Amino acid sequence: MSTSSTRKTALFKTLEELCEDFLREDLTEENFSKEISSVKLLLQNREKNFGKYLDSQKEILKEQLYEFRLIFSEAVKEYKEALNIIEQFFVDKEKKHIEEGLLKAASADKKVIYIQKTIDRKKSEEQEENLITTRKPVDTAIRIAQNIYIQSHIQSPYTIFTPKKPASSVAVTDDSKKKIVEDFVDVPIFDRLSLKDLEEIAPMVVCKKFSENSILFKENDSSKDVFIIRSGRVSIRKTIEMGADKKEEEELIIVGKGTVLGEMACIDEQRRSATAVAILGDVEAYIISPGNFMTLLEKFPSISIIMNKIFCHRVRETNERLIKYLQAQVLKIE
């Protein structure tokens, strides 16, 4: 029953070993119950300490800190649910609860491991970047500029507008249409639209589920669909030239619910600038065809106005981040 994950946290290893020992009858039910209670206390301690650890890594995670806090909170919630499922065994003596709980815990553990791996990778990249800068500052600046450009064209600027329409006032009879309207109330680019406008938009979108590790769109693809993330998380990745015949795919950022992806390719009719991959579980996304999206921009000028403000914000952010980086490199060289 052992899970196949190559890397596990100490917490999960402890829980996994306890469950396996009990199922092999190497542990009495009474002792198993006591050990599960101990794991609960251990989880509380890890929740507190790991939260502090994340805060200590804010210079590494930067704008991703908030997203990783959310991921960790979800992982803790899943861990607690897993332990509750396992404890159902003590009620009805069904061993299936232990297996189900362990699978739930494995899902939670995967999120924590993802955070740890990302922090380790970012630290390694930062060290490597510092070494490269002393030898090839121009090449490094170009590489960083590419990353800054892609990141600033995908992430936080959408959050500069806060939706104000209450979802509770949605009154649509068709259930699927109602769900779309309720979801779109919280999408920043639709902030200035009325509920009636959102009802009109609803038939223009299709909801699709992507399994973990599925690709929503790939860098250099000619596809032009626009995606609005309904649930789950998406990793945005960019292929970076590392030298002659050497390329590496780097994860630039993780985005979640409410994020709009792919609008750049739709508007400027160029190829995709990055790859989008479903991670940490399944992803649900609303898809708008390029024709329908352009119709929305023409019919609802407020969408265009908000997107123009977002693009302006992105350009300013890109310039500021690039200038700060180049200034830092000049100081290092001097």
ROBAKE-156937 format. One record per residue (C-alpha): residue number from 1; residue in one letter; x, y, z. Coordinates in nm, 3 decimals, always signed. Each point is the difference from the previous one (the first is absolute). Layout:
<pts>
{num=NUM; residuo=A; xx=X; yy=Y; zz=Z}
...
</pts>
This chain:
<pts>
{num=1; residuo=M; xx=+0.000; yy=+0.000; zz=+0.000}
{num=2; residuo=S; xx=+0.306; yy=+0.223; zz=+0.011}
{num=3; residuo=T; xx=-0.030; yy=+0.310; zz=-0.219}
{num=4; residuo=S; xx=+0.239; yy=+0.042; zz=-0.291}
{num=5; residuo=S; xx=+0.111; yy=+0.358; zz=+0.068}
{num=6; residuo=T; xx=+0.379; yy=+0.031; zz=-0.026}
{num=7; residuo=R; xx=+0.019; yy=+0.277; zz=+0.258}
{num=8; residuo=K; xx=-0.208; yy=+0.019; zz=+0.316}
{num=9; residuo=T; xx=-0.014; yy=+0.220; zz=+0.306}
{num=10; residuo=A; xx=+0.093; yy=-0.145; zz=+0.339}
{num=11; residuo=L; xx=-0.363; yy=+0.046; zz=+0.108}
{num=12; residuo=F; xx=-0.133; yy=-0.210; zz=-0.284}
{num=13; residuo=K; xx=+0.267; yy=-0.267; zz=+0.044}
{num=14; residuo=T; xx=-0.102; yy=-0.033; zz=+0.365}
{num=15; residuo=L; xx=-0.368; yy=-0.032; zz=-0.088}
{num=16; residuo=E; xx=+0.069; yy=-0.245; zz=-0.281}
{num=17; residuo=E; xx=+0.213; yy=-0.224; zz=+0.221}
{num=18; residuo=L; xx=-0.264; yy=+0.002; zz=+0.275}
{num=19; residuo=C; xx=-0.275; yy=-0.102; zz=-0.240}
{num=20; residuo=E; xx=+0.209; yy=-0.274; zz=-0.157}
{num=21; residuo=D; xx=+0.108; yy=-0.135; zz=+0.339}
{num=22; residuo=F; xx=-0.361; yy=-0.014; zz=+0.116}
{num=23; residuo=L; xx=-0.124; yy=-0.167; zz=-0.318}
{num=24; residuo=R; xx=+0.276; yy=-0.260; zz=+0.039}
{num=25; residuo=E; xx=-0.121; yy=-0.044; zz=+0.359}
{num=26; residuo=D; xx=+0.336; yy=+0.112; zz=+0.137}
{num=27; residuo=L; xx=-0.185; yy=+0.266; zz=+0.198}
{num=28; residuo=T; xx=-0.301; yy=-0.043; zz=+0.228}
{num=29; residuo=E; xx=-0.314; yy=+0.202; zz=-0.058}
{num=30; residuo=E; xx=+0.048; yy=+0.180; zz=+0.331}
{num=31; residuo=N; xx=+0.355; yy=+0.102; zz=-0.084}
{num=32; residuo=F; xx=-0.101; yy=+0.093; zz=-0.353}
{num=33; residuo=S; xx=-0.264; yy=+0.235; zz=+0.140}
{num=34; residuo=K; xx=+0.255; yy=+0.163; zz=+0.232}
{num=35; residuo=E; xx=+0.250; yy=+0.041; zz=-0.283}
{num=36; residuo=I; xx=-0.260; yy=+0.163; zz=-0.226}
{num=37; residuo=S; xx=-0.071; yy=+0.249; zz=+0.280}
{num=38; residuo=S; xx=+0.373; yy=+0.070; zz=+0.016}
{num=39; residuo=V; xx=+0.007; yy=+0.062; zz=-0.375}
{num=40; residuo=K; xx=-0.277; yy=+0.257; zz=+0.046}
{num=41; residuo=L; xx=+0.212; yy=+0.187; zz=+0.251}
{num=42; residuo=L; xx=+0.298; yy=-0.028; zz=-0.233}
{num=43; residuo=L; xx=-0.209; yy=+0.149; zz=-0.281}
{num=44; residuo=Q; xx=-0.096; yy=+0.297; zz=+0.217}
{num=45; residuo=N; xx=+0.366; yy=+0.062; zz=+0.075}
{num=46; residuo=R; xx=+0.100; yy=-0.031; zz=-0.367}
{num=47; residuo=E; xx=-0.280; yy=+0.235; zz=-0.101}
{num=48; residuo=K; xx=+0.138; yy=+0.269; zz=+0.228}
{num=49; residuo=N; xx=+0.367; yy=-0.053; zz=-0.085}
{num=50; residuo=F; xx=-0.042; yy=-0.037; zz=-0.376}
{num=51; residuo=G; xx=-0.206; yy=+0.318; zz=-0.011}
{num=52; residuo=K; xx=+0.291; yy=+0.185; zz=+0.160}
{num=53; residuo=Y; xx=+0.238; yy=-0.171; zz=-0.241}
{num=54; residuo=L; xx=-0.199; yy=+0.128; zz=-0.299}
{num=55; residuo=D; xx=+0.011; yy=+0.354; zz=+0.138}
{num=56; residuo=S; xx=+0.377; yy=-0.029; zz=+0.036}
{num=57; residuo=Q; xx=+0.024; yy=-0.084; zz=-0.370}
{num=58; residuo=K; xx=-0.183; yy=+0.309; zz=-0.126}
{num=59; residuo=E; xx=+0.312; yy=+0.130; zz=-0.173}
{num=60; residuo=I; xx=+0.019; yy=-0.323; zz=-0.197}
{num=61; residuo=L; xx=-0.371; yy=-0.045; zz=-0.070}
{num=62; residuo=K; xx=-0.076; yy=+0.371; zz=-0.052}
{num=63; residuo=E; xx=-0.343; yy=+0.038; zz=-0.163}
{num=64; residuo=Q; xx=-0.058; yy=-0.376; zz=+0.031}
{num=65; residuo=L; xx=-0.003; yy=+0.011; zz=+0.381}
{num=66; residuo=Y; xx=-0.376; yy=+0.056; zz=+0.018}
{num=67; residuo=E; xx=-0.072; yy=-0.286; zz=-0.240}
{num=68; residuo=F; xx=+0.223; yy=-0.240; zz=+0.192}
{num=69; residuo=R; xx=-0.169; yy=+0.096; zz=+0.325}
{num=70; residuo=L; xx=-0.330; yy=-0.100; zz=-0.160}
{num=71; residuo=I; xx=+0.147; yy=-0.328; zz=-0.123}
{num=72; residuo=F; xx=+0.137; yy=-0.078; zz=+0.345}
{num=73; residuo=S; xx=-0.334; yy=+0.084; zz=+0.165}
{num=74; residuo=E; xx=-0.171; yy=-0.240; zz=-0.238}
{num=75; residuo=A; xx=+0.258; yy=-0.267; zz=+0.081}
{num=76; residuo=V; xx=-0.060; yy=+0.037; zz=+0.374}
{num=77; residuo=K; xx=-0.375; yy=-0.021; zz=-0.055}
{num=78; residuo=E; xx=+0.046; yy=-0.319; zz=-0.203}
{num=79; residuo=Y; xx=+0.226; yy=-0.149; zz=+0.267}
{num=80; residuo=K; xx=-0.267; yy=+0.064; zz=+0.264}
{num=81; residuo=E; xx=-0.267; yy=-0.154; zz=-0.221}
{num=82; residuo=A; xx=+0.227; yy=-0.300; zz=-0.057}
{num=83; residuo=L; xx=+0.043; yy=-0.057; zz=+0.373}
{num=84; residuo=N; xx=-0.375; yy=+0.031; zz=+0.054}
{num=85; residuo=I; xx=-0.058; yy=-0.262; zz=-0.270}
{num=86; residuo=I; xx=+0.252; yy=-0.235; zz=+0.161}
{num=87; residuo=E; xx=-0.169; yy=+0.046; zz=+0.338}
{num=88; residuo=Q; xx=-0.326; yy=-0.123; zz=-0.152}
{num=89; residuo=F; xx=+0.156; yy=-0.345; zz=+0.031}
{num=90; residuo=F; xx=-0.043; yy=+0.018; zz=+0.377}
{num=91; residuo=V; xx=-0.374; yy=+0.050; zz=-0.054}
{num=92; residuo=D; xx=-0.091; yy=-0.273; zz=-0.250}
{num=93; residuo=K; xx=+0.324; yy=-0.206; zz=-0.016}
{num=94; residuo=E; xx=+0.016; yy=+0.033; zz=-0.379}
{num=95; residuo=K; xx=+0.366; yy=-0.007; zz=-0.105}
{num=96; residuo=K; xx=-0.084; yy=+0.172; zz=-0.326}
{num=97; residuo=H; xx=-0.009; yy=+0.327; zz=+0.198}
{num=98; residuo=I; xx=+0.370; yy=-0.038; zz=+0.076}
{num=99; residuo=E; xx=+0.088; yy=-0.045; zz=-0.366}
{num=100; residuo=E; xx=-0.226; yy=+0.288; zz=-0.108}
{num=101; residuo=G; xx=+0.143; yy=+0.227; zz=+0.267}
{num=102; residuo=L; xx=+0.356; yy=-0.083; zz=-0.099}
{num=103; residuo=L; xx=-0.075; yy=+0.085; zz=-0.364}
{num=104; residuo=K; xx=-0.147; yy=+0.332; zz=+0.112}
{num=105; residuo=A; xx=+0.311; yy=+0.068; zz=+0.208}
{num=106; residuo=A; xx=+0.220; yy=-0.084; zz=-0.300}
{num=107; residuo=S; xx=-0.182; yy=+0.267; zz=-0.202}
{num=108; residuo=A; xx=+0.062; yy=+0.254; zz=+0.277}
{num=109; residuo=D; xx=+0.364; yy=-0.102; zz=+0.030}
{num=110; residuo=K; xx=+0.051; yy=+0.053; zz=-0.372}
{num=111; residuo=K; xx=-0.092; yy=+0.367; zz=+0.044}
{num=112; residuo=V; xx=+0.251; yy=+0.049; zz=+0.282}
{num=113; residuo=I; xx=+0.273; yy=-0.175; zz=-0.197}
{num=114; residuo=Y; xx=-0.077; yy=+0.221; zz=-0.300}
{num=115; residuo=I; xx=+0.053; yy=+0.309; zz=+0.214}
{num=116; residuo=Q; xx=+0.327; yy=-0.135; zz=+0.139}
{num=117; residuo=K; xx=+0.129; yy=-0.097; zz=-0.344}
{num=118; residuo=T; xx=-0.089; yy=+0.342; zz=-0.139}
{num=119; residuo=I; xx=+0.184; yy=+0.180; zz=+0.280}
{num=120; residuo=D; xx=+0.304; yy=-0.227; zz=-0.043}
{num=121; residuo=R; xx=-0.002; yy=+0.061; zz=-0.376}
{num=122; residuo=K; xx=-0.031; yy=+0.377; zz=+0.037}
{num=123; residuo=K; xx=+0.288; yy=+0.007; zz=+0.248}
{num=124; residuo=S; xx=+0.214; yy=-0.203; zz=-0.238}
{num=125; residuo=E; xx=-0.089; yy=+0.226; zz=-0.293}
{num=126; residuo=E; xx=+0.083; yy=+0.309; zz=+0.203}
{num=127; residuo=Q; xx=+0.343; yy=-0.138; zz=+0.087}
{num=128; residuo=E; xx=+0.063; yy=-0.101; zz=-0.360}
{num=129; residuo=E; xx=-0.115; yy=+0.340; zz=-0.122}
{num=130; residuo=N; xx=+0.245; yy=+0.176; zz=+0.230}
{num=131; residuo=L; xx=+0.284; yy=-0.209; zz=-0.140}
{num=132; residuo=I; xx=-0.103; yy=+0.053; zz=-0.362}
{num=133; residuo=T; xx=-0.041; yy=+0.374; zz=+0.049}
{num=134; residuo=T; xx=+0.368; yy=+0.046; zz=+0.079}
{num=135; residuo=R; xx=+0.094; yy=-0.162; zz=-0.331}
{num=136; residuo=K; xx=-0.281; yy=+0.081; zz=-0.243}
{num=137; residuo=P; xx=-0.201; yy=+0.294; zz=+0.136}
{num=138; residuo=V; xx=-0.156; yy=+0.086; zz=-0.337}
{num=139; residuo=D; xx=-0.124; yy=-0.354; zz=-0.069}
{num=140; residuo=T; xx=-0.136; yy=-0.025; zz=+0.352}
{num=141; residuo=A; xx=-0.180; yy=+0.333; zz=-0.033}
{num=142; residuo=I; xx=-0.168; yy=-0.120; zz=-0.318}
{num=143; residuo=R; xx=-0.107; yy=-0.322; zz=+0.169}
{num=144; residuo=I; xx=-0.139; yy=+0.182; zz=+0.302}
{num=145; residuo=A; xx=-0.175; yy=+0.249; zz=-0.225}
{num=146; residuo=Q; xx=-0.176; yy=-0.288; zz=-0.175}
{num=147; residuo=N; xx=-0.118; yy=-0.141; zz=+0.331}
{num=148; residuo=I; xx=-0.114; yy=+0.336; zz=+0.133}
{num=149; residuo=Y; xx=-0.190; yy=+0.067; zz=-0.321}
{num=150; residuo=I; xx=-0.187; yy=-0.330; zz=+0.008}
{num=151; residuo=Q; xx=-0.072; yy=+0.017; zz=+0.373}
{num=152; residuo=S; xx=-0.131; yy=+0.354; zz=-0.011}
{num=153; residuo=H; xx=-0.225; yy=-0.092; zz=-0.292}
{num=154; residuo=I; xx=-0.169; yy=-0.283; zz=+0.183}
{num=155; residuo=Q; xx=-0.028; yy=+0.068; zz=+0.369}
{num=156; residuo=S; xx=-0.107; yy=+0.246; zz=+0.266}
{num=157; residuo=P; xx=-0.122; yy=+0.300; zz=-0.205}
{num=158; residuo=Y; xx=-0.341; yy=-0.168; zz=-0.028}
{num=159; residuo=T; xx=-0.039; yy=+0.048; zz=+0.373}
{num=160; residuo=I; xx=+0.023; yy=+0.380; zz=-0.019}
{num=161; residuo=F; xx=-0.374; yy=+0.002; zz=-0.067}
{num=162; residuo=T; xx=-0.226; yy=-0.135; zz=+0.274}
{num=163; residuo=P; xx=-0.346; yy=-0.124; zz=-0.108}
{num=164; residuo=K; xx=-0.279; yy=+0.160; zz=+0.195}
{num=165; residuo=K; xx=-0.314; yy=-0.177; zz=-0.125}
{num=166; residuo=P; xx=-0.152; yy=-0.243; zz=+0.254}
{num=167; residuo=A; xx=-0.033; yy=-0.352; zz=-0.138}
{num=168; residuo=S; xx=-0.312; yy=-0.056; zz=+0.211}
{num=169; residuo=S; xx=-0.201; yy=+0.229; zz=-0.228}
{num=170; residuo=V; xx=+0.040; yy=-0.229; zz=-0.302}
{num=171; residuo=A; xx=-0.344; yy=-0.117; zz=-0.111}
{num=172; residuo=V; xx=+0.036; yy=-0.228; zz=-0.302}
{num=173; residuo=T; xx=-0.220; yy=-0.307; zz=-0.039}
{num=174; residuo=D; xx=+0.235; yy=-0.214; zz=-0.211}
{num=175; residuo=D; xx=+0.238; yy=-0.166; zz=+0.251}
{num=176; residuo=S; xx=+0.307; yy=-0.017; zz=-0.224}
{num=177; residuo=K; xx=-0.049; yy=+0.357; zz=-0.116}
{num=178; residuo=K; xx=-0.053; yy=+0.113; zz=+0.358}
{num=179; residuo=K; xx=+0.326; yy=-0.161; zz=+0.108}
{num=180; residuo=I; xx=+0.193; yy=+0.178; zz=-0.274}
{num=181; residuo=V; xx=-0.151; yy=+0.335; zz=+0.098}
{num=182; residuo=E; xx=+0.084; yy=-0.060; zz=+0.367}
{num=183; residuo=D; xx=+0.359; yy=-0.086; zz=-0.091}
{num=184; residuo=F; xx=+0.042; yy=+0.298; zz=-0.232}
{num=185; residuo=V; xx=-0.114; yy=+0.242; zz=+0.270}
{num=186; residuo=D; xx=+0.346; yy=-0.053; zz=+0.153}
{num=187; residuo=V; xx=+0.199; yy=+0.040; zz=-0.323}
{num=188; residuo=P; xx=+0.165; yy=+0.346; zz=-0.001}
{num=189; residuo=I; xx=-0.034; yy=+0.072; zz=-0.373}
{num=190; residuo=F; xx=-0.380; yy=-0.037; zz=+0.036}
{num=191; residuo=D; xx=-0.010; yy=+0.233; zz=+0.300}
{num=192; residuo=R; xx=-0.206; yy=+0.274; zz=-0.165}
{num=193; residuo=L; xx=-0.251; yy=-0.229; zz=-0.167}
{num=194; residuo=S; xx=-0.352; yy=-0.044; zz=+0.131}
{num=195; residuo=L; xx=-0.144; yy=-0.340; zz=+0.085}
{num=196; residuo=K; xx=-0.208; yy=+0.027; zz=-0.316}
{num=197; residuo=D; xx=+0.320; yy=+0.049; zz=-0.201}
{num=198; residuo=L; xx=+0.155; yy=-0.305; zz=+0.163}
{num=199; residuo=E; xx=-0.308; yy=-0.204; zz=-0.085}
{num=200; residuo=E; xx=+0.050; yy=+0.101; zz=-0.363}
{num=201; residuo=I; xx=+0.365; yy=-0.107; zz=+0.013}
{num=202; residuo=A; xx=-0.070; yy=-0.339; zz=+0.160}
{num=203; residuo=P; xx=-0.103; yy=-0.181; zz=-0.323}
{num=204; residuo=M; xx=+0.328; yy=+0.109; zz=-0.162}
{num=205; residuo=V; xx=+0.219; yy=-0.208; zz=+0.231}
{num=206; residuo=V; xx=+0.070; yy=-0.369; zz=+0.039}
{num=207; residuo=C; xx=+0.116; yy=-0.159; zz=+0.325}
{num=208; residuo=K; xx=+0.270; yy=-0.265; zz=-0.037}
{num=209; residuo=K; xx=+0.176; yy=-0.219; zz=+0.255}
{num=210; residuo=F; xx=+0.375; yy=-0.061; zz=-0.030}
{num=211; residuo=S; xx=+0.155; yy=-0.288; zz=+0.192}
{num=212; residuo=E; xx=+0.320; yy=+0.057; zz=+0.194}
{num=213; residuo=N; xx=+0.304; yy=+0.056; zz=-0.226}
{num=214; residuo=S; xx=-0.222; yy=+0.070; zz=-0.302}
{num=215; residuo=I; xx=+0.101; yy=+0.290; zz=-0.224}
{num=216; residuo=L; xx=-0.251; yy=+0.282; zz=-0.045}
{num=217; residuo=F; xx=+0.215; yy=+0.156; zz=-0.270}
{num=218; residuo=K; xx=+0.363; yy=-0.030; zz=-0.104}
{num=219; residuo=E; xx=+0.267; yy=+0.259; zz=-0.072}
{num=220; residuo=N; xx=+0.013; yy=+0.093; zz=-0.371}
{num=221; residuo=D; xx=-0.342; yy=-0.156; zz=-0.063}
{num=222; residuo=S; xx=-0.216; yy=+0.189; zz=-0.248}
{num=223; residuo=S; xx=-0.317; yy=-0.053; zz=+0.207}
{num=224; residuo=K; xx=-0.180; yy=+0.319; zz=+0.105}
{num=225; residuo=D; xx=-0.261; yy=-0.113; zz=+0.257}
{num=226; residuo=V; xx=-0.031; yy=+0.199; zz=+0.322}
{num=227; residuo=F; xx=-0.012; yy=-0.190; zz=+0.331}
{num=228; residuo=I; xx=-0.155; yy=+0.106; zz=+0.330}
{num=229; residuo=I; xx=+0.102; yy=-0.228; zz=+0.287}
{num=230; residuo=R; xx=-0.304; yy=-0.122; zz=+0.192}
{num=231; residuo=S; xx=+0.179; yy=-0.230; zz=+0.245}
{num=232; residuo=G; xx=+0.340; yy=-0.155; zz=+0.055}
{num=233; residuo=R; xx=+0.345; yy=+0.134; zz=-0.079}
{num=234; residuo=V; xx=+0.197; yy=+0.053; zz=-0.317}
{num=235; residuo=S; xx=+0.377; yy=+0.016; zz=-0.038}
{num=236; residuo=I; xx=+0.127; yy=+0.250; zz=-0.257}
{num=237; residuo=R; xx=+0.326; yy=-0.117; zz=-0.156}
{num=238; residuo=K; xx=+0.245; yy=+0.154; zz=-0.245}
{num=239; residuo=T; xx=+0.276; yy=-0.163; zz=-0.203}
{num=240; residuo=I; xx=+0.326; yy=+0.185; zz=+0.059}
{num=241; residuo=E; xx=+0.303; yy=-0.017; zz=-0.229}
{num=242; residuo=M; xx=+0.294; yy=-0.109; zz=+0.217}
{num=243; residuo=G; xx=+0.264; yy=-0.006; zz=-0.271}
{num=244; residuo=A; xx=+0.083; yy=-0.192; zz=-0.314}
{num=245; residuo=D; xx=-0.253; yy=-0.280; zz=-0.047}
{num=246; residuo=K; xx=-0.107; yy=+0.025; zz=+0.362}
{num=247; residuo=K; xx=-0.346; yy=+0.098; zz=+0.117}
{num=248; residuo=E; xx=-0.176; yy=-0.021; zz=+0.333}
{num=249; residuo=E; xx=-0.365; yy=+0.042; zz=+0.090}
{num=250; residuo=E; xx=-0.040; yy=+0.223; zz=+0.303}
{num=251; residuo=E; xx=-0.309; yy=+0.044; zz=+0.212}
{num=252; residuo=L; xx=-0.067; yy=+0.372; zz=+0.015}
{num=253; residuo=I; xx=-0.309; yy=+0.018; zz=+0.215}
{num=254; residuo=I; xx=-0.300; yy=-0.192; zz=+0.132}
{num=255; residuo=V; xx=-0.346; yy=+0.146; zz=-0.052}
{num=256; residuo=G; xx=-0.339; yy=-0.098; zz=+0.134}
{num=257; residuo=K; xx=-0.372; yy=+0.073; zz=+0.003}
{num=258; residuo=G; xx=-0.115; yy=+0.307; zz=-0.191}
{num=259; residuo=T; xx=+0.319; yy=+0.042; zz=-0.202}
{num=260; residuo=V; xx=-0.042; yy=+0.075; zz=-0.370}
{num=261; residuo=L; xx=+0.252; yy=-0.171; zz=-0.228}
{num=262; residuo=G; xx=+0.065; yy=+0.016; zz=-0.372}
{num=263; residuo=E; xx=-0.148; yy=+0.342; zz=-0.073}
{num=264; residuo=M; xx=+0.331; yy=+0.128; zz=-0.137}
{num=265; residuo=A; xx=+0.007; yy=-0.253; zz=-0.284}
{num=266; residuo=C; xx=-0.366; yy=+0.067; zz=-0.071}
{num=267; residuo=I; xx=+0.041; yy=+0.377; zz=-0.024}
{num=268; residuo=D; xx=+0.333; yy=+0.032; zz=-0.183}
{num=269; residuo=E; xx=-0.048; yy=-0.324; zz=-0.202}
{num=270; residuo=Q; xx=+0.351; yy=-0.118; zz=+0.082}
{num=271; residuo=R; xx=+0.108; yy=-0.343; zz=+0.121}
{num=272; residuo=R; xx=-0.018; yy=-0.098; zz=+0.366}
{num=273; residuo=S; xx=+0.277; yy=+0.158; zz=+0.207}
{num=274; residuo=A; xx=+0.001; yy=-0.273; zz=+0.267}
{num=275; residuo=T; xx=-0.136; yy=-0.343; zz=+0.090}
{num=276; residuo=A; xx=-0.288; yy=-0.052; zz=+0.246}
{num=277; residuo=V; xx=-0.016; yy=-0.331; zz=+0.190}
{num=278; residuo=A; xx=-0.256; yy=-0.127; zz=+0.254}
{num=279; residuo=I; xx=+0.175; yy=-0.081; zz=+0.329}
{num=280; residuo=L; xx=-0.082; yy=-0.122; zz=+0.352}
{num=281; residuo=G; xx=-0.320; yy=-0.168; zz=-0.113}
{num=282; residuo=D; xx=-0.262; yy=+0.058; zz=-0.268}
{num=283; residuo=V; xx=-0.079; yy=+0.340; zz=-0.146}
{num=284; residuo=E; xx=-0.331; yy=+0.133; zz=-0.125}
{num=285; residuo=A; xx=+0.010; yy=+0.289; zz=-0.243}
{num=286; residuo=Y; xx=-0.248; yy=+0.201; zz=-0.202}
{num=287; residuo=I; xx=+0.108; yy=+0.029; zz=-0.362}
{num=288; residuo=I; xx=-0.099; yy=+0.288; zz=-0.226}
{num=289; residuo=S; xx=+0.071; yy=-0.028; zz=-0.371}
{num=290; residuo=P; xx=+0.199; yy=+0.286; zz=-0.158}
{num=291; residuo=G; xx=-0.304; yy=+0.107; zz=-0.201}
{num=292; residuo=N; xx=-0.222; yy=+0.018; zz=+0.307}
{num=293; residuo=F; xx=+0.268; yy=+0.177; zz=+0.203}
{num=294; residuo=M; xx=+0.044; yy=+0.270; zz=-0.265}
{num=295; residuo=T; xx=-0.379; yy=+0.034; zz=-0.012}
{num=296; residuo=L; xx=+0.001; yy=+0.060; zz=+0.376}
{num=297; residuo=L; xx=+0.264; yy=+0.270; zz=-0.033}
{num=298; residuo=E; xx=-0.202; yy=+0.175; zz=-0.269}
{num=299; residuo=K; xx=-0.337; yy=-0.036; zz=+0.170}
{num=300; residuo=F; xx=+0.110; yy=+0.082; zz=+0.354}
{num=301; residuo=P; xx=+0.250; yy=+0.291; zz=-0.010}
{num=302; residuo=S; xx=+0.051; yy=-0.024; zz=+0.376}
{num=303; residuo=I; xx=+0.189; yy=-0.329; zz=-0.050}
{num=304; residuo=S; xx=+0.236; yy=+0.173; zz=-0.242}
{num=305; residuo=I; xx=+0.047; yy=+0.293; zz=+0.240}
{num=306; residuo=I; xx=+0.089; yy=-0.230; zz=+0.290}
{num=307; residuo=M; xx=+0.234; yy=-0.206; zz=-0.217}
{num=308; residuo=N; xx=+0.172; yy=+0.316; zz=-0.124}
{num=309; residuo=K; xx=+0.054; yy=+0.107; zz=+0.360}
{num=310; residuo=I; xx=+0.136; yy=-0.346; zz=+0.079}
{num=311; residuo=F; xx=+0.237; yy=+0.011; zz=-0.297}
{num=312; residuo=C; xx=+0.122; yy=+0.347; zz=+0.105}
{num=313; residuo=H; xx=+0.059; yy=-0.129; zz=+0.351}
{num=314; residuo=R; xx=+0.194; yy=-0.294; zz=-0.143}
{num=315; residuo=V; xx=+0.224; yy=+0.219; zz=-0.216}
{num=316; residuo=R; xx=+0.081; yy=+0.225; zz=+0.296}
{num=317; residuo=E; xx=+0.068; yy=-0.302; zz=+0.222}
{num=318; residuo=T; xx=+0.220; yy=-0.161; zz=-0.265}
{num=319; residuo=N; xx=+0.204; yy=+0.318; zz=-0.045}
{num=320; residuo=E; xx=+0.042; yy=+0.053; zz=+0.374}
{num=321; residuo=R; xx=+0.108; yy=-0.357; zz=+0.067}
{num=322; residuo=L; xx=+0.241; yy=-0.005; zz=-0.292}
{num=323; residuo=I; xx=+0.157; yy=+0.332; zz=+0.098}
{num=324; residuo=K; xx=+0.045; yy=-0.115; zz=+0.360}
{num=325; residuo=Y; xx=+0.162; yy=-0.320; zz=-0.120}
{num=326; residuo=L; xx=+0.238; yy=+0.176; zz=-0.240}
{num=327; residuo=Q; xx=+0.095; yy=+0.254; zz=+0.266}
{num=328; residuo=A; xx=+0.084; yy=-0.283; zz=+0.239}
{num=329; residuo=Q; xx=+0.218; yy=-0.167; zz=-0.263}
{num=330; residuo=V; xx=+0.188; yy=+0.322; zz=-0.073}
{num=331; residuo=L; xx=+0.081; yy=+0.034; zz=+0.370}
{num=332; residuo=K; xx=+0.125; yy=-0.361; zz=+0.007}
{num=333; residuo=I; xx=+0.223; yy=+0.055; zz=-0.303}
{num=334; residuo=E; xx=+0.145; yy=+0.321; zz=+0.145}
</pts>
